[in-house]
């Protein structure tokens, strides 16, 4: 298949990696998991991180057709609307976002006009769907467990963008204690990913570096099966579930989960303005 290029962008605040993936011949591209900067203390947003990605896209004369979300993130706000506005890109996410929307519509008691039907996104992908962007063939794999709606995007059978399923091998896997999460389900999703060819490159969405190394974003099926501290070969489902649930019980909620979820289930859009013309985000008390 035609060559493709991957460019990674690290948001240090949320330790999130966003990606631009382009077909090197046609210059057609996708953006995966872009970040909208958000200062919780002031409630102010900024597009500085997204602008760095946009600058790269313009410098390399790329044409972006899609913003692909791996899931409704709980640790950063999505900048997908920025790329839709500036580049006309469509926004896609997994069809099970409808389940996530229903969960959090109840948690936040959202306005009755907010419908948990996924219509806020341009397209809802199903497991096994294939998206063609130039000569890029992007296969969709449903990988629930962290949330019900997680997806991995597998490009040209060579590279998997796995969102919050797998991290670097010395960090392990994503947590499963958010509403709708399930450790058994995540284990089974990861086992599907690890049946990909051994040389498949795995691009993670987050890295939380252990002592002695800097942020990294690229690993492989081989490295995960040999070295992942939570799911390497030989670790059973029961062992994983016990370890994952014990670990999750010690974790605090992500710093930006409350603002992030409210925005990300709307495809990155803010809630509607109130009677005074201002936009507000809610803080539910004693619910998470």
SEGU-739963 format. One record per residue (C-alpha): residue in three letters; y, z negated, x; residue number from 0. Coordinates in nm, 4 decimals, padded with zeros to 6 digits. Layout:
BEGIN
SITE   martor      north         up       east   pakol
SITE      ALA          Y          Z          X     NUM
...
//
This chain:
BEGIN
SITE   martor      north         up       east   pakol
SITE      UNK    00.0000    00.0000    00.0000       0
SITE      UNK    00.3615    00.0521    00.1013       1
SITE      UNK    00.5073   -00.2151    00.3219       2
SITE      UNK    00.7283   -00.4860    00.1797       3
SITE      UNK    00.9649   -00.7378    00.3308       4
SITE      UNK    01.0097   -01.1042    00.2426       5
SITE      UNK    01.3324   -01.2911    00.3167       6
SITE      UNK    01.3351   -01.6681    00.2631       7
SITE      UNK    01.6393   -01.8812    00.1819       8
SITE      UNK    01.6283   -02.2599    00.2087       9
SITE      UNK    01.8376   -02.4835   -00.0153      10
SITE      UNK    01.8524   -02.7980    00.1951      11
SITE      UNK    01.9694   -03.0205   -00.0888      12
SITE      UNK    01.6569   -02.9680   -00.3001      13
SITE      UNK    01.4341   -02.8442   -00.0153      14
SITE      UNK    01.3666   -02.5313   -00.2205      15
SITE      UNK    01.2785   -02.1905   -00.0812      16
SITE      UNK    01.4015   -01.8865   -00.2721      17
SITE      UNK    01.2821   -01.5389   -00.1814      18
SITE      UNK    01.3919   -01.1791   -00.1884      19
SITE      UNK    01.0945   -00.9422   -00.1812      20
SITE      UNK    01.1636   -00.5723   -00.1452      21
SITE      UNK    00.9760   -00.2476   -00.1144      22
SITE      UNK    01.0932   -00.1156    00.2217      23
SITE      UNK    01.0831    00.2470    00.1054      24
SITE      UNK    01.2546    00.2426   -00.2331      25
SITE      UNK    01.4702   -00.0671   -00.1624      26
SITE      UNK    01.3746   -00.2035   -00.5048      27
SITE      UNK    01.3438   -00.5804   -00.5019      28
SITE      UNK    01.2835   -00.9051   -00.6876      29
SITE      UNK    01.4379   -01.2477   -00.6406      30
SITE      UNK    01.2053   -01.5470   -00.6797      31
SITE      UNK    01.3238   -01.8981   -00.7749      32
SITE      UNK    01.6978   -01.8834   -00.6938      33
SITE      UNK    01.8983   -02.2092   -00.6847      34
SITE      UNK    02.2275   -02.2975   -00.8533      35
SITE      UNK    02.4067   -02.5663   -00.6544      36
SITE      UNK    02.4766   -02.8808   -00.8567      37
SITE      UNK    02.6573   -03.1974   -00.7557      38
SITE      UNK    02.5243   -03.4708   -00.9835      39
SITE      UNK    02.8022   -03.7163   -00.8980      40
SITE      UNK    03.0761   -03.4859   -01.0250      41
SITE      UNK    02.8770   -03.2664   -01.2630      42
SITE      UNK    03.0084   -02.9579   -01.0825      43
SITE      UNK    02.8135   -02.6387   -01.0198      44
SITE      UNK    02.8552   -02.3859   -00.7406      45
SITE      UNK    02.7052   -02.0457   -00.6670      46
SITE      UNK    02.7306   -02.0771   -00.2881      47
SITE      UNK    02.3524   -02.0562   -00.2350      48
SITE      UNK    02.3162   -01.7651   -00.4764      49
SITE      UNK    02.6051   -01.5844   -00.3076      50
SITE      UNK    02.4215   -01.5989    00.0258      51
SITE      UNK    02.1287   -01.4235   -00.1374      52
SITE      UNK    02.3595   -01.1724   -00.3040      53
SITE      UNK    02.5271   -01.0990    00.0289      54
SITE      UNK    02.1866   -01.0287    00.1833      55
SITE      UNK    02.0962   -00.7985   -00.1061      56
SITE      UNK    02.4198   -00.6031   -00.0682      57
SITE      UNK    02.3969   -00.5835    00.3113      58
SITE      UNK    02.0511   -00.4296    00.2845      59
SITE      UNK    02.1372   -00.1996   -00.0055      60
SITE      UNK    01.8685   -00.3458   -00.2275      61
SITE      UNK    01.8387   -00.2927   -00.5994      62
SITE      UNK    01.7102   -00.6060   -00.7732      63
SITE      UNK    01.5153   -00.5423   -01.0916      64
SITE      UNK    01.3835   -00.8923   -01.1652      65
SITE      UNK    01.4451   -01.2599   -01.1149      66
SITE      UNK    01.0997   -01.4173   -01.1274      67
SITE      UNK    01.0723   -01.7869   -01.2055      68
SITE      UNK    00.7491   -01.9592   -01.1087      69
SITE      UNK    00.8191   -02.2331   -01.3672      70
SITE      UNK    01.0973   -02.4424   -01.5213      71
SITE      UNK    01.1908   -02.6373   -01.2110      72
SITE      UNK    01.2579   -03.0104   -01.2201      73
SITE      UNK    01.4402   -03.0395   -00.8878      74
SITE      UNK    01.7081   -02.7714   -00.9035      75
SITE      UNK    01.9018   -02.5658   -01.1546      76
SITE      UNK    01.8190   -02.1969   -01.1701      77
SITE      UNK    02.0707   -01.9347   -01.0608      78
SITE      UNK    01.8892   -01.6593   -01.2511      79
SITE      UNK    02.1894   -01.5827   -01.4769      80
SITE      UNK    02.4038   -01.5201   -01.1671      81
SITE      UNK    02.1779   -01.2321   -01.0632      82
SITE      UNK    02.1534   -01.1021   -01.4182      83
SITE      UNK    02.5328   -01.0970   -01.4379      84
SITE      UNK    02.5968   -00.9397   -01.0972      85
SITE      UNK    02.2960   -00.7106   -01.0603      86
SITE      UNK    02.1612   -00.6567   -01.4107      87
SITE      UNK    01.8281   -00.8137   -01.3161      88
SITE      UNK    01.5891   -00.9189   -01.5904      89
SITE      UNK    01.4605   -01.2786   -01.5966      90
SITE      UNK    01.0878   -01.3409   -01.6273      91
SITE      UNK    00.8727   -01.6528   -01.6575      92
SITE      UNK    00.5280   -01.7444   -01.7897      93
SITE      UNK    00.4537   -01.7307   -02.1618      94
SITE      UNK    00.3626   -02.1002   -02.1674      95
SITE      UNK    00.7298   -02.1844   -02.1173      96
SITE      UNK    00.7247   -02.2150   -02.4972      97
SITE      UNK    00.5113   -02.5284   -02.4632      98
SITE      UNK    00.7489   -02.6723   -02.2035      99
SITE      UNK    01.0467   -02.5923   -02.4247     100
SITE      UNK    00.8914   -02.7754   -02.7191     101
SITE      UNK    00.8158   -03.0822   -02.5062     102
SITE      UNK    01.1707   -03.1081   -02.3769     103
SITE      UNK    01.3405   -03.0083   -02.6993     104
SITE      UNK    01.1915   -03.3304   -02.8313     105
SITE      UNK    01.2742   -03.5334   -02.5181     106
SITE      UNK    01.6400   -03.4264   -02.5245     107
SITE      UNK    01.6721   -03.3902   -02.9033     108
SITE      UNK    01.8261   -03.0477   -02.8493     109
SITE      UNK    02.0307   -02.8675   -03.1093     110
SITE      UNK    01.8368   -02.7153   -03.3984     111
SITE      UNK    01.9522   -02.3684   -03.2899     112
SITE      UNK    01.7497   -02.3984   -02.9689     113
SITE      UNK    01.4180   -02.2331   -03.0520     114
SITE      UNK    01.1163   -02.2991   -02.8284     115
SITE      UNK    01.0016   -01.9396   -02.8476     116
SITE      UNK    01.0845   -01.8159   -02.4971     117
SITE      UNK    01.3434   -01.5696   -02.6293     118
SITE      UNK    01.5996   -01.7037   -02.3816     119
SITE      UNK    01.4119   -01.5066   -02.1120     120
SITE      UNK    01.3893   -01.1286   -02.0868     121
SITE      UNK    01.0124   -01.1299   -02.0483     122
SITE      UNK    00.7236   -01.3755   -02.0759     123
SITE      UNK    00.4325   -01.2978   -01.8467     124
SITE      UNK    00.0671   -01.3544   -01.9304     125
SITE      UNK   -00.2133   -01.4326   -01.6892     126
SITE      UNK   -00.3324   -01.1062   -01.5374     127
SITE      UNK   -00.0159   -00.9082   -01.6103     128
SITE      UNK    00.0914   -00.6607   -01.3435     129
SITE      UNK    00.4540   -00.5776   -01.2694     130
SITE      UNK    00.5466   -00.2685   -01.0714     131
SITE      UNK    00.8720   -00.2615   -00.8752     132
SITE      UNK    00.8877    00.0555   -00.6729     133
SITE      UNK    00.5574    00.0508   -00.4886     134
SITE      UNK    00.5307   -00.3266   -00.5185     135
SITE      UNK    00.2401   -00.4272   -00.7374     136
SITE      UNK    00.2983   -00.7858   -00.8510     137
SITE      UNK    00.0053   -00.9533   -01.0236     138
SITE      UNK    00.0681   -01.2624   -01.2344     139
SITE      UNK   -00.1650   -01.5631   -01.2139     140
SITE      UNK   -00.1227   -01.8547   -01.4536     141
SITE      UNK   -00.1498   -02.1743   -01.2455     142
SITE      UNK   -00.0858   -02.4716   -01.4778     143
SITE      UNK   -00.1146   -02.8358   -01.3811     144
SITE      UNK    00.2224   -02.9217   -01.2335     145
SITE      UNK    00.3623   -02.7967   -01.5645     146
SITE      UNK    00.1859   -02.5988   -01.8389     147
SITE      UNK    00.3763   -02.2819   -01.7520     148
SITE      UNK    00.3457   -02.2408   -01.3743     149
SITE      UNK    00.2787   -01.8942   -01.2353     150
SITE      UNK    00.1940   -01.7455   -00.8986     151
SITE      UNK    00.3135   -01.3939   -00.8172     152
SITE      UNK    00.0765   -01.1979   -00.5928     153
SITE      UNK    00.2413   -00.9030   -00.4191     154
SITE      UNK    00.0340   -00.6023   -00.3108     155
SITE      UNK   -00.2746   -00.8243   -00.2835     156
SITE      UNK   -00.1282   -00.9638    00.0384     157
SITE      UNK    00.1222   -01.2395   -00.0423     158
SITE      UNK    00.1198   -01.5122   -00.3067     159
SITE      UNK    00.4371   -01.6899   -00.4161     160
SITE      UNK    00.2837   -02.0070   -00.5522     161
SITE      UNK    00.5776   -02.2112   -00.6798     162
SITE      UNK    00.4931   -02.5812   -00.7145     163
SITE      UNK    00.1168   -02.5696   -00.6810     164
SITE      UNK    00.0458   -02.5765   -00.3092     165
SITE      UNK    00.2743   -02.7086   -00.0367     166
SITE      UNK    00.2257   -02.6788    00.3384     167
SITE      UNK   -00.1190   -02.8117    00.4313     168
SITE      UNK    00.0124   -03.1367    00.5832     169
SITE      UNK    00.2051   -03.2141    00.2602     170
SITE      UNK   -00.0644   -03.1248    00.0072     171
SITE      UNK   -00.0003   -03.0271   -00.3535     172
SITE      UNK    00.2501   -03.0661   -00.6334     173
SITE      UNK    00.2674   -03.3744   -00.8533     174
SITE      UNK    00.1184   -03.3700   -01.2020     175
SITE      UNK    00.2900   -03.6580   -01.3838     176
SITE      UNK    00.5665   -03.4680   -01.5628     177
SITE      UNK    00.5280   -03.4228   -01.9396     178
SITE      UNK    00.2564   -03.1610   -01.9882     179
SITE      UNK    00.1221   -03.1958   -01.6328     180
SITE      UNK   -00.2447   -03.2589   -01.5552     181
SITE      UNK   -00.4203   -03.3174   -01.2224     182
SITE      UNK   -00.7546   -03.1723   -01.3319     183
SITE      UNK   -00.5800   -02.8573   -01.4493     184
SITE      UNK   -00.3890   -02.8268   -01.1208     185
SITE      UNK   -00.7089   -02.8610   -00.9169     186
SITE      UNK   -00.8680   -02.5769   -01.1117     187
SITE      UNK   -00.5579   -02.3600   -01.0764     188
SITE      UNK   -00.5556   -02.4149   -00.7012     189
SITE      UNK   -00.9219   -02.3243   -00.6770     190
SITE      UNK   -00.8336   -01.9888   -00.8356     191
SITE      UNK   -00.5626   -01.9369   -00.5756     192
SITE      UNK   -00.7979   -02.0267   -00.2940     193
SITE      UNK   -01.0434   -01.7564   -00.3983     194
SITE      UNK   -00.7875   -01.4959   -00.2926     195
SITE      UNK   -00.8728   -01.3171    00.0347     196
SITE      UNK   -00.8596   -01.5571    00.3281     197
SITE      UNK   -00.5748   -01.3717    00.4981     198
SITE      UNK   -00.3517   -01.3824    00.1894     199
SITE      UNK   -00.0116   -01.5182    00.2872     200
SITE      UNK    00.1081   -01.8114    00.0768     201
SITE      UNK    00.4806   -01.8670    00.0302     202
SITE      UNK    00.5633   -02.2167   -00.0941     203
SITE      UNK    00.8591   -02.3104   -00.3134     204
SITE      UNK    00.9246   -02.6455   -00.1436     205
SITE      UNK    00.8608   -02.8136    00.1861     206
SITE      UNK    00.8972   -03.1816    00.2651     207
SITE      UNK    00.8409   -03.1827    00.6411     208
SITE      UNK    00.6230   -03.4461    00.7983     209
SITE      UNK    00.7279   -03.6077    01.1253     210
SITE      UNK    00.7759   -03.3733    01.4164     211
SITE      UNK    00.8391   -03.0417    01.2418     212
SITE      UNK    01.1128   -02.8510    01.0613     213
SITE      UNK    01.0997   -02.6874    00.7188     214
SITE      UNK    00.8329   -02.4193    00.6864     215
SITE      UNK    00.7478   -02.1866    00.4012     216
SITE      UNK    00.4564   -01.9662    00.5073     217
SITE      UNK    00.0877   -02.0544    00.5225     218
SITE      UNK   -00.2374   -01.8783    00.4245     219
SITE      UNK   -00.5473   -01.9232    00.2141     220
SITE      UNK   -00.7445   -01.9903    00.5320     221
SITE      UNK   -00.5066   -02.2652    00.6447     222
SITE      UNK   -00.5033   -02.4249    00.3015     223
SITE      UNK   -00.8818   -02.4283    00.2728     224
SITE      UNK   -00.9212   -02.5752    00.6206     225
SITE      UNK   -00.6341   -02.8214    00.6375     226
SITE      UNK   -00.4685   -02.9042    00.3039     227
SITE      UNK   -00.4778   -03.2834    00.2836     228
SITE      UNK   -00.5429   -03.2782   -00.0921     229
SITE      UNK   -00.7581   -02.9713   -00.1613     230
SITE      UNK   -00.9235   -02.8518    00.1576     231
SITE      UNK   -01.2819   -02.7292    00.1263     232
SITE      UNK   -01.5156   -03.0168    00.0493     233
SITE      UNK   -01.2756   -03.2200   -00.1639     234
SITE      UNK   -01.4175   -03.2451   -00.5146     235
SITE      UNK   -01.2259   -03.2276   -00.8391     236
SITE      UNK   -01.2833   -03.5971   -00.9014     237
SITE      UNK   -01.1630   -03.6898   -00.5524     238
SITE      UNK   -00.8502   -03.4774   -00.5933     239
SITE      UNK   -00.7673   -03.6188   -00.9360     240
SITE      UNK   -00.8048   -03.9772   -00.8157     241
SITE      UNK   -00.5883   -03.9179   -00.5094     242
SITE      UNK   -00.3259   -03.7133   -00.6969     243
SITE      UNK   -00.2890   -03.9617   -00.9815     244
SITE      UNK   -00.2670   -04.2557   -00.7411     245
SITE      UNK   -00.0002   -04.0770   -00.5406     246
SITE      UNK    00.1961   -03.9742   -00.8499     247
SITE      UNK    00.2078   -04.3335   -00.9703     248
SITE      UNK    00.4174   -04.4188   -00.6633     249
SITE      UNK    00.6702   -04.1363   -00.6973     250
SITE      UNK    01.0169   -04.1636   -00.8438     251
SITE      UNK    01.1417   -03.8909   -01.0755     252
SITE      UNK    01.3181   -03.6038   -00.8936     253
SITE      UNK    01.6903   -03.6659   -00.8565     254
SITE      UNK    01.7879   -03.3629   -01.0628     255
SITE      UNK    01.5096   -03.3536   -01.3220     256
SITE      UNK    01.7346   -03.4389   -01.6180     257
SITE      UNK    02.0010   -03.1715   -01.5633     258
SITE      UNK    01.7518   -02.9175   -01.4259     259
SITE      UNK    01.5094   -02.9119   -01.7146     260
SITE      UNK    01.7822   -02.8845   -01.9788     261
SITE      UNK    01.9203   -02.5768   -01.8050     262
SITE      UNK    01.5995   -02.4144   -01.6822     263
SITE      UNK    01.4252   -02.4038   -02.0202     264
SITE      UNK    01.7285   -02.1963   -02.1287     265
SITE      UNK    01.6659   -01.9390   -01.8521     266
SITE      UNK    01.9392   -02.1002   -01.6427     267
SITE      UNK    02.2038   -02.1067   -01.9135     268
SITE      UNK    02.4019   -02.4199   -01.9924     269
SITE      UNK    02.3812   -02.5830   -02.3374     270
SITE      UNK    02.6342   -02.4587   -02.5918     271
SITE      UNK    02.9839   -02.6014   -02.5680     272
SITE      UNK    03.0716   -02.8839   -02.8045     273
SITE      UNK    03.3665   -02.8984   -03.0473     274
SITE      UNK    03.6141   -02.9608   -02.7635     275
SITE      UNK    03.4999   -02.6504   -02.5781     276
SITE      UNK    03.3278   -02.8517   -02.3028     277
SITE      UNK    02.9619   -02.8386   -02.1955     278
SITE      UNK    02.7567   -03.1572   -02.1622     279
SITE      UNK    02.4111   -03.2469   -02.0356     280
SITE      UNK    02.2168   -03.5366   -02.1845     281
SITE      UNK    02.0540   -03.8392   -02.0215     282
SITE      UNK    01.7674   -03.9640   -02.2389     283
SITE      UNK    01.7147   -04.3388   -02.1975     284
SITE      UNK    01.3697   -04.4858   -02.1239     285
SITE      UNK    01.1820   -04.1606   -02.1919     286
SITE      UNK    01.0620   -04.0298   -01.8554     287
//
